[in-house]
Amino acid sequence: MNATTCNAFIVPSVFPNSSMRSRNPSFLFRRSLVTETVQGQVSEESTSETIGRRLILLRHAKSSWEDRSLRDHDRPLNKAGRVDAGSVSHKLQRLGWVPELILSSDARRTKETLEVMQEHAPAFLEAEVHFISSFYSVAAMDGQTAQHLQMAVCKFSRDEMSTVMCMGHNRGWEEAASMFVGTTIELKTCNAALLEATGKSWEEVKRFLCLPGFIFFLKQ
């Protein structure tokens, strides 16, 4: 794979001086574009240009525990969570980080987080959206979320898409963000890690690898 340049913006918490060792996923995506030559023969080659690839890892907003009879999967947002969801959508829009593809857990609190974001920032309505049930369960499995997210992004994305947002839960989301950048990242409710790399396709981006000097954070 070609050399990758990456910046990570953490909204709002990151700890670049942590002693956590780098645990970047070691697998590599491989997929070729099948094209037709002038002579009518089929060949495999990549026709995409190298562009910036931006990944938003967003944890859902604060949820309500008022109705204890509800399953965890079915808990809605509370009032503070709805306010935070509106706020983070405005921040992402101001930064120019509006996704073209949104992959989300199908839990009620993540769905409601997205609904509020779309209400406050209509540009988010233009994104292609897929609700993925496994995003809910994989977040509770040690060491599996990063690879699962990469596989999902490669499955649903197209090469022309430059910004993708994945919405889900801890502990998996902050574990994945930490693995991608090689330093400990804390994602509180409605926090977003903004990761940036370059590549001809999403499959070409093996990892979001960053040096501490290229990690930034935006406080509330």
Secondary structure, 3 states (H helix, E strand, C coil): CCCCCCEEEEECCCCCCCCCCCCCCCCCCCCCEEEECCCCCEEEECCCCCEEEEEEEEECCCECCCCCCCCHHHCCECHHHHHHHHHHHHHHHHHCCCCCEEEEECCHHHHHHHHHHHHHCHHHHHCEEEEECHHHHHCCCCCCHHHHHHHHHHHHCCCCCCEEEEEECCCHHHHHHHHHHCCCCCCCCCCEEEEEEEECCCCCCCCCCCCHHHEEECCC
